[in-house]
């Protein structure tokens, strides 16, 4: 019997092997249509819990559920053919114990077909990462600014300006690398620290608001294309402004309907 699941050319080991080589291109996606558009051009697609804001209009990521991540992960995995697909474990689904994390990760992987999961946290999560990787679950780690912990951190400020904080973040990166993470997201830390982390740990670093010296970069797709307009992070370069295009199209449609210009003869069916 052959599997109908798509065979992807980029796996977690393939991403890990890119350390120090060609930069790794990563973007988020939350739907099948967006994943299909992104897939030919990137190496890794993250089904991020940022969907809390971009899809569901939440103020932060804490309210995301495992069921949400599975639903969107399944949609993205169905559409992706080349990129390595990673799904975020949401807040509350892995922190209690390594066993809880394995149950959540196993469910996500089984129900979506993704290649790996991502979880936030440094040294405190090292035991969990080791537990997962020893049981066949590839893990992408996430250090620096960790949005799921924003309440404990006191906001979204840049991390690593103080020496003690920089040392702690470096220790976090070293701990998750030693635990077996195949890659490490480094978010919103000062540039020299991100560069130092990239030079010190074995897995590739994926920067977001970090350094061009990271082994790869990731952005939220809605930021990149100008679809999410509620907030514009400094680190998110806009390559398009599609929100304006969408609004213009909707305005034109609404005007045509009200003036009975739509539907036209070419859009309806004759009675014969």
Secondary structure, DSSP 8 states (H G I E B T S, - for coil): ----S---S--HHHHHTTTTSS-EEEEE--SHHHHHHHHTT-SEEEE-TTHHHHTT--SSSTT--HHHHHHHHHHHHHH-SSSEEEEE--TTSSSS-HHHHHHHHHHHHHHH--SEEE--BSGGGHHHHHHHHTTT--EEEEEES-GGGHHHHTSS--B--SHHHHHHHHHHHHHHHHHT-SEEEEESB-HHHHHHHHHH-SSEEEEESS-TTSSEEEE-HHHHTT---S---TT---S--HHHHHHHHHHHHHHHHHTT-SS-GGGS----
